[in-house]
């Protein structure tokens, strides 16, 4: 593997170590840093390919990053734009997909609804923030999403918008699900075999929603589409010490951050193309 310069190495490490940002948020941050990188170091453009190759593999469970890099590599290979222009165009495309997705998702929320969510999807946060700013009254139940506790940041951001928030442990999902009118979650990767990947704990949320008869909607633009399957996808595992388990011989601590969820447990998917119900096609 080619040696990366210090700025490129720092960019790569930030992507690898960020366990709190949602997939779109991290992809956009990465693209903006790439744009700054090529703008500040024109001579480094010739060595951009090793950095892009490393970024494509950095977060396998967050396919939006790999797909963004792949689209950028194809644009650069066609030599139709400068690196700066190609990156900027991709940023606009990803932001547009998110905006269109949110427009569709907003229509699923009615005045007075209680929405349950798990982890901290940037698309979910943006959708709920826009609803709050437009005067729609609703409340949110947030799981804390251990061990990273991304739900704490989501709860804080919503509270700053005046949204009533109930923060619960992941283990209380079954208890609180009957109080929710619908579930919104994000998605890190939509697989080719009728599953999607999201933060571990999402499967339990989906099962609780099915048991309670609560609609479960997944916000996932097409940047998340992947040819991978449950059998082939690599699920990222973070350091075991994050769980603060007992240091005893015979105890193996596992900290797998992402898990597959079958779309048979999902009411539907919301993308920039519309609202899709399962097992049928477009719902609106």
FILOVEX-992305 format. One record per residue: y negated, x negated, z of N, C-alpha, C, CB in turn. Coordinates in steps of 0.02 Angstrom, whole numbers, plus 50000, padded with zeros to 5 digits. Atoms other than C-alpha are relative to their C-alpha. Last residue first. Glycine has a CB too. Layout:
[[Y,X,Z],[Y,X,Z],[Y,X,Z],[Y,X,Z]];
...
This chain:
[[50065,49970,50017],[49659,52340,49864],[49970,49960,49942],[49951,50000,50061]];
[[50009,49939,49962],[49835,52312,49926],[49933,50033,49988],[50007,49985,50073]];
[[50068,49990,49975],[49885,52187,49794],[49992,50067,50037],[49950,49997,49942]];
[[50051,50045,50026],[50073,52164,49782],[49932,50015,50028],[49997,50004,49925]];
[[50034,49980,50062],[50214,52245,49879],[49948,49949,49979],[49967,50067,50008]];
[[49979,50044,50055],[50331,52162,50005],[49965,50017,49934],[50074,50005,49990]];
[[49930,50020,50014],[50211,52139,50087],[50046,50059,50014],[50020,49938,50043]];
[[49953,49977,49949],[50027,52181,50072],[50070,49979,49980],[49995,50077,50008]];
[[49933,49990,50025],[49897,52082,49975],[50046,50021,50057],[50026,49935,49967]];
[[49956,49985,49944],[49710,52091,50005],[50069,50017,49972],[49972,50057,50045]];
[[49995,49932,49974],[49600,52009,49874],[50045,50005,50060],[50024,50046,49946]];
[[49982,49954,50053],[49589,51858,49759],[50007,50072,50023],[50064,49978,49968]];
[[50061,49987,50040],[49492,51751,49883],[50014,50049,49944],[49973,49934,49972]];
[[50022,50060,50034],[49644,51771,49996],[49935,50016,49963],[50054,49973,49950]];
[[50067,49992,50027],[49700,51897,50126],[49979,49934,49969],[49949,50023,50055]];
[[50039,50062,50008],[49887,51903,50157],[49932,50018,49970],[50038,49948,49956]];
[[50026,50022,50064],[49980,52054,50220],[49962,49936,50003],[49957,50053,49970]];
[[50024,49940,50034],[50069,52149,50357],[49974,49982,49931],[49945,50035,50041]];
[[50071,49997,50014],[50165,51992,50404],[49982,50066,49965],[49978,49940,49956]];
[[50032,49981,49938],[50335,51983,50488],[49925,50012,49992],[50011,49947,50054]];
[[49972,49935,49981],[50428,51983,50321],[49970,50026,50065],[50076,49995,50006]];
[[50049,49948,50018],[50308,51843,50272],[50028,50070,50013],[49980,49993,49927]];
[[49981,49963,50061],[50420,51724,50369],[49950,50055,49985],[50069,50030,50008]];
[[49995,49929,49982],[50331,51607,50492],[50018,50038,49937],[49932,50027,50031]];
[[49999,49951,50054],[50351,51418,50481],[50007,50071,50028],[50057,49985,49952]];
[[49936,49968,50009],[50295,51305,50625],[49997,50049,49941],[50022,50037,50064]];
[[50001,49947,50049],[50158,51180,50665],[50070,50030,49992],[49975,49975,49932]];
[[50061,49961,50001],[50114,51067,50810],[50002,50061,49954],[49944,49956,49980]];
[[50008,49982,50071],[50284,50995,50854],[49943,50050,49994],[50066,50028,49970]];
[[50067,49972,50008],[50267,50920,51028],[49986,50012,49926],[49946,49952,50030]];
[[50017,49990,50070],[50442,50877,51088],[49933,50036,49995],[50055,50041,49963]];
[[50059,49957,50010],[50480,50804,51259],[49984,50003,49926],[49939,49973,50041]];
[[50032,50014,50064],[50656,50735,51287],[49943,50051,49989],[50051,50004,49941]];
[[50046,49948,50023],[50711,50734,51468],[49967,49977,49935],[49946,50016,50055]];
[[49962,49940,50019],[50867,50631,51507],[49956,50057,49977],[50042,50022,50056]];
[[49947,50014,50047],[50777,50495,51604],[50039,50064,49986],[50048,49945,50027]];
[[49933,50006,49972],[50626,50566,51692],[50050,49986,49945],[50020,50064,50039]];
[[49972,50062,50027],[50443,50545,51650],[50067,49987,50032],[49951,49939,50012]];
[[49975,50047,49950],[50397,50726,51684],[50033,49939,49967],[50050,50034,50047]];
[[49935,49985,49973],[50299,50810,51543],[50023,49948,50051],[50051,50005,49944]];
[[49999,50023,49931],[50113,50787,51517],[50066,50019,50034],[49941,50030,50039]];
[[49971,49946,49961],[50119,50890,51357],[50005,49982,50074],[50068,50017,49973]];
[[50050,49946,49997],[49998,50771,51268],[50026,50058,50043],[49984,50025,49929]];
[[50036,50004,49936],[50119,50631,51316],[49945,50054,50005],[49969,49931,50008]];
[[49969,49960,49947],[50234,50688,51176],[49960,50000,50064],[50070,49973,50014]];
[[49974,50039,49944],[50119,50622,51040],[50026,50044,50056],[49946,49954,50026]];
[[50051,50039,49967],[50101,50745,50894],[50030,49963,50060],[49941,50045,50022]];
[[49987,50004,49929],[50235,50810,50777],[49950,49952,50032],[50073,49976,50014]];
[[50030,50055,49963],[50187,50868,50603],[50017,50004,50074],[49925,49998,49990]];
[[50039,49971,49946],[50307,50983,50514],[49976,49945,50045],[50041,50052,50040]];
[[50001,50043,49941],[50366,50908,50349],[49954,50031,50052],[49977,49927,49983]];
[[50065,50015,49970],[50405,51041,50219],[50008,49956,50062],[49964,50065,50018]];
[[50029,50063,50023],[50570,51027,50123],[49935,49980,50035],[49987,50004,49927]];
[[49954,50057,49997],[50684,51155,50204],[49967,49934,49984],[50058,50011,49953]];
[[49985,50013,49929],[50549,51283,50242],[50044,49938,50006],[50034,50060,50032]];
[[49963,49946,49968],[50494,51267,50061],[50010,49982,50074],[50068,50013,49964]];
[[49952,50018,49948],[50366,51161,49967],[50034,50063,50028],[49965,49961,50057]];
[[49932,49992,50028],[50284,51219,49805],[50054,49984,50051],[50008,49956,49939]];
[[49961,50061,50004],[50122,51244,49904],[50068,50014,49967],[50010,49968,50069]];
[[49937,49990,50034],[49981,51370,49905],[50037,49934,49990],[49989,50035,49932]];
[[49944,50012,49954],[49847,51331,50033],[50068,50009,49968],[49995,50047,50059]];
[[49997,50071,49989],[49704,51311,49909],[50060,49982,50045],[49934,49974,50032]];
[[49949,50030,50042],[49748,51490,49863],[50002,49924,50002],[49990,50022,49929]];
[[50021,50005,50070],[49652,51560,50010],[50053,49961,49960],[49931,49965,49994]];
[[49975,50059,50035],[49742,51608,50170],[49978,50000,49927],[50077,49996,50005]];
[[50055,50019,50043],[49686,51732,50303],[50018,49933,49967],[49932,49994,50040]];
[[50007,50073,50006],[49847,51804,50373],[49945,49984,49951],[50067,49967,49978]];
[[50029,50024,50062],[49844,51985,50432],[49991,49924,50002],[49932,50035,49987]];
[[50006,50073,49995],[49959,52059,50565],[49976,49975,49931],[50068,49966,50021]];
[[50008,50034,50066],[49945,52247,50590],[49986,49926,50009],[49945,50033,49959]];
[[50069,50022,50012],[50002,52296,50768],[49995,49965,49932],[49975,49953,50056]];
[[50025,49963,50057],[50164,52395,50782],[49928,49985,49983],[50007,50073,50013]];
[[50052,49953,49978],[50194,52329,50958],[49975,50044,49943],[49942,49963,50030]];
[[49974,49960,49945],[50360,52244,50916],[49951,50055,50020],[50018,49956,50060]];
[[49950,49955,50029],[50293,52182,50748],[50027,50048,50053],[50058,49959,49969]];
[[50036,49951,50040],[50139,52111,50834],[50049,50050,49969],[49959,49966,49944]];
[[50032,49954,49954],[50245,52025,50966],[49963,50055,49963],[49952,49963,50047]];
[[49947,49959,49971],[50353,51948,50831],[49972,50052,50048],[50052,49956,50035]];
[[49977,49954,50053],[50199,51888,50736],[50055,50046,50026],[50026,49960,49940]];
[[50054,49950,50010],[50123,51813,50894],[50023,50052,49949],[49934,49966,49977]];
[[49997,49955,49942],[50289,51727,50933],[49947,50054,49996],[49993,49960,50065]];
[[49940,49958,50009],[50291,51655,50756],[50007,50049,50058],[50063,49955,49995]];
[[50016,49946,50046],[50111,51596,50777],[50060,50046,49989],[49976,49973,49933]];
[[50018,49942,49961],[50157,51494,50931],[49984,50060,49956],[49940,49985,50044]];
[[49943,49976,49962],[50157,51331,50836],[49978,50054,50049],[50036,49943,50036]];
[[49991,50031,49935],[50000,51318,50730],[50060,50031,50036],[49937,50007,50043]];
[[50059,49997,49958],[50024,51385,50554],[50016,49967,50067],[49975,50074,50010]];
[[50002,50047,49944],[50142,51370,50408],[49935,50009,50038],[50007,49927,49974]];
[[50061,50039,49995],[50181,51513,50290],[50003,49957,50062],[49937,50047,50001]];
[[50019,50020,49933],[50347,51582,50231],[49930,49970,49997],[50051,49950,50031]];
[[50017,49942,49959],[50406,51677,50077],[49990,49982,50074],[50053,50052,49993]];
[[49941,49960,49984],[50496,51532,49990],[49985,50054,50053],[50056,49955,50026]];
[[49974,49966,50059],[50353,51448,49897],[50058,50047,50015],[50022,49949,49949]];
[[49943,50030,50033],[50259,51400,50054],[50025,50044,49942],[50055,49989,50049]];
[[49961,49942,50022],[50083,51450,50107],[50057,49974,49956],[49956,50053,49962]];
[[49961,50011,50061],[50009,51306,50208],[50039,50063,49984],[50048,49939,50009]];
[[50008,50069,50023],[49884,51289,50350],[50036,49988,49934],[50026,49952,50053]];
[[49939,50024,50033],[49861,51474,50380],[49986,49929,49976],[50020,50047,49940]];
[[50009,50043,50058],[49734,51566,50485],[50067,49980,49972],[49958,49938,50018]];
[[49987,50071,49991],[49769,51711,50599],[49982,49962,49937],[50075,49988,50018]];
[[50022,50046,50053],[49698,51886,50616],[50024,49930,50019],[49922,50002,49991]];
[[49996,50072,49990],[49790,52017,50719],[49972,49964,49939],[50073,49977,50015]];
[[49975,50041,50055],[49747,52201,50725],[50001,49927,50021],[49957,50010,49936]];
[[49996,49956,50058],[49706,52343,50844],[50027,49963,49939],[49932,50031,49984]];
[[50034,50021,50062],[49743,52240,50998],[50010,50050,49945],[50027,49931,49978]];
[[50071,49986,49993],[49782,52312,51172],[49961,49982,49936],[49972,49961,50058]];
[[50013,49928,50007],[49968,52324,51133],[49927,50019,50006],[50039,50038,50051]];
[[49998,49976,50069],[49966,52134,51100],[49988,50076,49994],[50067,49984,49970]];
[[50065,49977,50025],[49907,52090,51276],[50002,50030,49930],[49952,49943,50000]];
[[50032,49955,49953],[50074,52077,51366],[49936,50030,49971],[49983,49963,50064]];
[[49964,49937,49998],[50169,52004,51220],[49968,50051,50045],[50071,49987,50022]];
[[50009,49963,50063],[50035,51872,51194],[50035,50067,50001],[50025,49957,49941]];
[[50020,49931,49986],[50035,51820,51378],[49991,50043,49936],[49935,50001,50038]];
[[49944,49961,49974],[50137,51661,51350],[49982,50073,50014],[50025,49969,50063]];
[[49957,49981,50056],[50001,51587,51238],[50056,50046,50024],[50029,49938,49966]];
[[49951,50051,50016],[49884,51589,51387],[50043,50025,49942],[50045,49984,50063]];
[[49935,49994,49966],[49741,51712,51377],[50044,49939,49985],[50037,50064,49978]];
[[49961,50060,50014],[49555,51710,51337],[50065,50004,50040],[49960,49935,50019]];
[[49951,50009,49947],[49472,51882,51328],[50043,49940,49981],[50044,50064,50010]];
[[49939,50037,50013],[49315,51879,51223],[50044,50000,50062],[49984,49928,49978]];
[[49958,50000,49940],[49167,51999,51212],[50068,49968,49985],[50009,50072,50027]];
[[49937,49964,50007],[49064,51944,51060],[50039,49998,50065],[50043,49970,49942]];
[[50003,49937,49964],[48884,51895,51097],[50063,50042,49995],[49943,50040,49977]];
[[50024,49949,50046],[48876,51762,50962],[49997,50069,50034],[50046,50003,49938]];
[[50069,50017,50017],[48887,51624,51093],[49970,50050,49951],[49997,49929,49971]];
[[50042,49978,49944],[49044,51712,51156],[49927,49985,49987],[50023,49966,50065]];
[[50009,49928,50006],[49120,51689,50983],[49956,50027,50057],[50068,50035,50001]];
[[50042,49986,50059],[49091,51501,50984],[49988,50075,49993],[50033,49973,49936]];
[[50069,50020,49985],[49159,51485,51161],[49953,50017,49943],[49997,49925,50015]];
[[50027,49951,49952],[49317,51583,51121],[49927,49985,50016],[50042,50000,50064]];
[[50011,49937,50036],[49349,51477,50966],[49969,50052,50046],[50066,50026,49970]];
[[50059,50009,50043],[49325,51316,51064],[49984,50063,49962],[50011,49943,49952]];
[[50058,50006,49956],[49445,51372,51200],[49936,49995,49959],[50007,49939,50047]];
[[50027,49934,49985],[49570,51432,51069],[49939,49999,50046],[50053,50041,50031]];
[[50051,49983,50050],[49592,51254,51008],[49967,50067,50014],[50030,49999,49930]];
[[50050,49954,49973],[49682,51217,51172],[49943,50014,49950],[49971,49973,50064]];
[[50066,50023,50022],[49773,51067,51098],[49943,50042,50026],[49998,49998,49925]];
[[50034,50042,49951],[49930,51098,51201],[49930,49976,49980],[50042,49940,50014]];
[[49982,50065,49973],[49912,51244,51196],[50047,49963,49952],[50034,50009,50069]];
[[49968,50043,50050],[49837,51382,51093],[50014,49930,50026],[49957,49997,49938]];
[[50030,50067,49992],[49715,51460,51217],[50030,49949,49953],[50008,49977,50072]];
[[49953,50042,49963],[49760,51629,51146],[49968,49932,50008],[50070,49995,49963]];
[[49984,50067,50025],[49605,51727,51099],[50056,49969,50042],[49938,49954,50001]];
[[49953,50031,49953],[49583,51915,51121],[50021,49934,49969],[50062,50046,50014]];
[[49948,50046,50023],[49428,51972,51028],[50043,49977,50058],[49968,49939,49965]];
[[49982,50050,49949],[49307,52115,51045],[50058,49960,49974],[50017,50034,50068]];
[[49928,50010,49994],[49216,52220,50915],[50011,49950,50057],[50031,49973,49933]];
[[49977,50009,49932],[49043,52289,50878],[50076,49995,50001],[49975,50057,50045]];
[[49936,49965,49989],[48980,52261,50702],[50023,49985,50071],[50054,49978,49947]];
[[50003,49945,49953],[48797,52210,50709],[50063,50039,50009],[49947,50045,49979]];
[[50018,49940,50036],[48787,52103,50553],[50002,50062,50044],[50046,50010,49940]];
[[50070,50006,50021],[48783,51944,50656],[49976,50062,49963],[49991,49939,49956]];
[[50043,49994,49940],[48945,51997,50742],[49926,49997,49980],[50016,49943,50049]];
[[49997,49930,49977],[49032,52029,50575],[49954,50010,50060],[50073,50019,50019]];
[[50040,49959,50046],[48973,51861,50508],[49999,50073,50021],[50028,49994,49928]];
[[50071,50017,49988],[49039,51770,50662],[49955,50042,49955],[49987,49926,49987]];
[[50021,49965,49940],[49206,51860,50649],[49927,49987,50016],[50044,49981,50059]];
[[49996,49928,50012],[49231,51804,50469],[49973,50038,50060],[50072,50021,49984]];
[[50056,49983,50043],[49172,51626,50504],[49997,50075,49987],[50005,49962,49934]];
[[50062,50007,49962],[49290,51611,50653],[49940,50021,49957],[49991,49928,50025]];
[[50004,49945,49952],[49437,51679,50554],[49934,49998,50038],[50060,49997,50050]];
[[50011,49939,50039],[49402,51559,50411],[49995,50061,50045],[50056,50010,49948]];
[[50071,49999,50017],[49382,51412,50532],[49983,50062,49958],[49981,49937,49962]];
[[50013,50001,50072],[49553,51454,50604],[49926,50003,49986],[50037,50057,49965]];
[[50072,49997,50015],[49562,51413,50788],[49988,49991,49926],[49962,49946,50041]];
[[50027,50064,50023],[49734,51440,50868],[49926,50010,49983],[50040,49974,49938]];
[[49967,50058,49971],[49794,51620,50887],[49974,49937,49966],[50077,50006,49991]];
[[49991,50058,50045],[49698,51780,50857],[50030,49942,50038],[49933,49980,49969]];
[[49965,50055,49967],[49693,51956,50928],[50009,49943,49950],[50069,50023,50029]];
[[49964,50044,50045],[49562,52078,50864],[50032,49944,50041],[49953,49970,49945]];
[[49983,50061,49963],[49499,52227,50963],[50046,49958,49956],[50034,50017,50070]];
[[49934,50031,50000],[49415,52356,50853],[50005,49943,50050],[50017,49975,49930]];
[[49964,49988,49938],[49258,52451,50902],[50069,49969,50004],[50006,50071,50011]];
[[50043,50000,49941],[49186,52465,50727],[50041,50016,50061],[49941,50051,49992]];
[[50040,49940,49988],[49322,52434,50599],[49960,49993,50064],[50044,50062,50001]];
[[50023,49992,49931],[49390,52269,50535],[49955,50062,50005],[49962,49937,50025]];
[[49943,49979,49959],[49493,52265,50375],[49981,50015,50072],[50054,49946,49999]];
[[49987,49929,50012],[49339,52263,50263],[50058,50026,50042],[50015,50011,49927]];
[[50048,49960,49961],[49287,52097,50340],[50015,50074,49993],[49928,49986,49977]];
[[49975,49993,49931],[49444,52015,50271],[49955,50046,50041],[50006,49932,50033]];
[[49943,49954,50000],[49393,52046,50089],[50025,50013,50071],[50058,49971,49958]];
[[50025,49935,50022],[49220,51969,50110],[50056,50051,49999],[49969,49994,49929]];
[[50031,49967,49943],[49299,51829,50210],[49973,50068,49982],[49944,49956,50028]];
[[49947,49979,49953],[49414,51781,50067],[49970,50041,50057],[50038,49938,50027]];
[[49968,49941,50030],[49267,51777,49947],[50055,50027,50044],[50027,49982,49930]];
[[50047,49945,49998],[49170,51660,50061],[50030,50064,49972],[49936,49982,49962]];
[[50005,49976,49931],[49320,51547,50087],[49955,50060,50006],[49976,49944,50046]];
[[49937,49967,49985],[49352,51532,49901],[50000,50029,50070],[50059,49951,49992]];
[[50001,49936,50034],[49168,51493,49872],[50064,50040,50015],[49991,49991,49925]];
[[50045,49956,49962],[49170,51355,50003],[49998,50070,49969],[49929,49971,50002]];
[[49966,49983,49937],[49322,51278,49919],[49958,50046,50043],[50018,49936,50038]];
[[49942,49957,50015],[49243,51285,49746],[50035,50023,50064],[50049,49964,49954]];
[[50026,49933,50017],[49076,51217,49809],[50057,50049,49987],[49953,49996,49938]];
[[50027,49972,49938],[49163,51070,49893],[49976,50071,49987],[49942,49956,50028]];
[[49942,49978,49961],[49262,51039,49733],[49979,50031,50066],[50048,49942,50012]];
[[49974,49939,50032],[49104,51033,49629],[50059,50029,50039],[50020,49986,49927]];
[[50046,49946,49984],[49028,50908,49751],[50024,50066,49970],[49930,49983,49974]];
[[49991,49982,49930],[49182,50798,49739],[49955,50058,50019],[49985,49939,50046]];
[[49935,49967,49994],[49179,50800,49549],[50013,50022,50072],[50056,49952,49977]];
[[50005,49932,50027],[48992,50764,49544],[50066,50038,50009],[49981,49997,49926]];
[[50045,49960,49957],[49007,50614,49660],[49997,50072,49976],[49929,49970,50001]];
[[49964,49986,49938],[49159,50545,49568],[49957,50044,50045],[50018,49935,50037]];
[[50000,50058,49955],[49067,50560,49402],[50037,50021,50063],[49927,49977,50016]];
[[50055,50003,49952],[49121,50701,49290],[50002,49934,50038],[50004,50060,50050]];
[[50051,49952,50021],[49229,50734,49137],[49939,49997,50045],[50029,50070,49999]];
[[50064,50035,50012],[49333,50577,49159],[49945,50047,49975],[50011,49945,49949]];
[[50026,49973,50062],[49495,50678,49143],[49933,49971,49981],[49994,50076,50005]];
[[49958,50026,50054],[49576,50567,49274],[49975,50024,49932],[50073,50021,50010]];
[[50020,50069,50013],[49431,50602,49393],[50039,49971,49942],[50010,49958,50062]];
[[50068,49999,50028],[49458,50790,49380],[49977,49930,49982],[49951,50032,50049]];
[[49994,49976,50069],[49646,50769,49405],[49931,50001,49966],[50031,50070,49998]];
[[49969,50052,50041],[49618,50661,49559],[50006,50021,49927],[50070,49982,50028]];
[[50050,50052,50011],[49496,50788,49631],[50029,49944,49956],[49977,49971,50068]];
[[50049,49974,50048],[49618,50931,49607],[49947,49947,49984],[49967,50064,50027]];
[[49967,49997,50065],[49754,50829,49693],[49952,50025,49946],[50062,50046,50004]];
[[49996,50068,50026],[49638,50784,49837],[50032,50001,49930],[50041,49955,50047]];
[[50068,50020,50017],[49597,50967,49865],[49999,49930,49969],[49954,50002,50062]];
[[50018,49965,50062],[49781,51013,49857],[49930,49981,49977],[50005,50076,50010]];
[[49964,50029,50056],[49824,50879,49985],[49982,50032,49934],[50074,50005,50012]];
[[50027,50067,50009],[49688,50939,50103],[50033,49966,49940],[50009,49957,50064]];
[[50065,49993,50032],[49733,51122,50080],[49968,49932,49989],[49954,50044,50043]];
[[49995,50013,50072],[49914,51073,50117],[49933,50007,49965],[50050,50047,49969]];
[[50063,49970,50023],[49883,51059,50303],[49992,49987,49925],[49939,49970,50039]];
[[49998,49929,49982],[50063,51030,50360],[49937,50036,49978],[50010,50008,50074]];
[[49955,49962,50043],[50069,50865,50264],[50003,50075,50015],[50068,49972,50004]];
[[49986,49939,49961],[49915,50794,50351],[50045,50046,49959],[49934,50036,50021]];
[[50020,50007,49930],[49889,50613,50295],[50020,50059,50043],[49926,49989,50004]];
[[49941,50001,49957],[49989,50617,50134],[49984,50004,50074],[50040,49937,49986]];
[[49955,49948,50023],[49849,50668,50015],[50062,50006,50045],[50022,49987,49928]];
[[50023,49936,49974],[49728,50562,50116],[50047,50057,49981],[49930,50015,49973]];
[[49987,49999,49928],[49830,50405,50082],[49979,50067,50030],[49963,49942,50035]];
[[49927,49996,49991],[49834,50437,49895],[50018,50005,50074],[50035,49940,49967]];
[[49980,49931,50016],[49647,50474,49894],[50075,50009,50010],[49981,50017,49928]];
[[50024,49957,49946],[49613,50309,49985],[50021,50072,49987],[49923,49996,50007]];
[[49958,50010,49941],[49722,50211,49864],[49979,50044,50059],[49997,49927,50022]];
[[49934,49971,50007],[49633,50296,49716],[50045,49987,50061],[50033,49972,49937]];
[[49996,49935,49968],[49457,50256,49772],[50071,50028,50000],[49953,50048,49966]];
[[49944,50001,49954],[49468,50070,49734],[50010,50066,50036],[49990,49946,50051]];
[[49942,50027,50035],[49362,50077,49577],[50061,49998,50045],[49985,49929,49975]];
[[49970,49946,50039],[49242,50191,49670],[50063,49975,49963],[49950,50028,49950]];
[[49936,49981,49971],[49211,50055,49799],[50036,50053,49959],[49991,50024,50071]];
[[49949,50049,50021],[49074,49975,49695],[50069,50019,50024],[49982,49931,50026]];
[[49981,49990,50070],[48969,50132,49712],[50055,49953,49977],[49940,49992,49956]];
[[49966,50060,50024],[48972,50115,49902],[50024,50010,49928],[50061,49983,50046]];
[[50025,50059,49966],[48846,50233,49981],[50032,49936,49975],[50013,50006,50074]];
[[50073,50005,50010],[48871,50377,49859],[49973,49935,50030],[49964,50060,50030]];
[[50012,50023,50069],[49060,50351,49849],[49926,49993,49985],[50032,50049,49950]];
[[49968,50065,50011],[49077,50359,50039],[49985,49974,49930],[50076,50005,50010]];
[[50044,50050,49970],[48953,50501,50062],[50027,49930,49986],[49994,50012,50076]];
[[50061,49999,50041],[49053,50610,49941],[49952,49946,50026],[49967,50070,50002]];
[[49984,50034,50062],[49214,50559,50029],[49938,49995,49955],[50057,50036,49962]];
[[49999,50071,49984],[49136,50609,50194],[50018,49958,49939],[50051,49987,50057]];
[[50070,50022,49990],[49091,50777,50121],[49996,49927,50018],[49967,50042,50055]];
[[50033,50004,50065],[49267,50798,50053],[49928,49977,50006],[50003,50067,49965]];
[[49973,50058,50036],[49345,50756,50222],[49965,49991,49932],[50076,50008,49989]];
[[50026,50060,49967],[49233,50877,50315],[50022,49938,49962],[50022,49997,50073]];
[[50071,50005,50019],[49275,51012,50188],[49968,49938,50031],[49962,50063,50020]];
[[50003,50017,50071],[49462,50981,50209],[49928,49991,49977],[50035,50053,49957]];
[[49983,50071,50006],[49446,50978,50399],[49997,49978,49927],[50069,49987,50029]];
[[50053,50040,49969],[49354,51144,50401],[50013,49926,49992],[49994,50018,50074]];
[[50058,49999,50045],[49474,51221,50277],[49944,49957,50028],[49975,50072,49989]];
[[49985,50035,50063],[49626,51166,50379],[49940,49997,49953],[50059,50034,49965]];
[[49958,49961,50046],[49558,51214,50549],[50006,49964,49934],[49971,50070,49990]];
[[50032,49965,50056],[49488,51078,50660],[50051,50040,49961],[49965,49950,49954]];
[[50037,49941,49978],[49565,51034,50829],[49969,50040,49943],[49947,49979,50047]];
[[49952,49947,49987],[49702,50907,50790],[49966,50065,50021],[50049,49979,50055]];
[[50034,49938,49984],[49591,50777,50707],[50051,50057,50008],[49948,50018,49944]];
[[50004,49989,49928],[49686,50613,50720],[49967,50066,50019],[49964,49944,50032]];
[[49935,50003,49967],[49747,50593,50541],[49998,50023,50073],[50028,49931,49996]];
[[49960,49945,50025],[49583,50650,50463],[50068,50003,50036],[50011,49993,49923]];
[[50029,49939,49973],[49482,50534,50573],[50039,50061,49978],[49927,50006,49978]];
[[49979,49991,49930],[49601,50392,50536],[49971,50064,50030],[49977,49940,50041]];
[[49930,49981,49998],[49577,50413,50348],[50023,50014,50072],[50043,49946,49969]];
[[49996,49932,50026],[49387,50410,50360],[50072,50025,50005],[49976,50002,49927]];
[[50027,49956,49948],[49393,50255,50472],[50004,50073,49978],[49927,49981,50016]];
[[49950,49997,49947],[49507,50167,50347],[49977,50047,50056],[50014,49930,50028]];
[[49945,49957,50024],[49388,50209,50205],[50053,50008,50053],[50031,49970,49937]];
[[50025,49932,50003],[49241,50138,50301],[50054,50049,49977],[49939,50004,49954]];
[[50010,49970,49934],[49337,49982,50351],[49976,50072,49998],[49951,49959,50039]];
[[50058,50031,49967],[49399,49943,50173],[49987,50038,50066],[49937,50002,49954]];
[[50061,49960,50004],[49574,50002,50131],[49943,49963,50034],[50010,50068,50032]];
[[50040,50004,49939],[49715,49880,50098],[49935,50038,49991],[49987,49926,50020]];
[[50061,50039,50004],[49827,49936,49956],[49962,50003,50066],[49955,50026,49943]];
[[50060,49958,50000],[50000,50000,50000],[49938,49956,50000],[50000,50048,50061]];
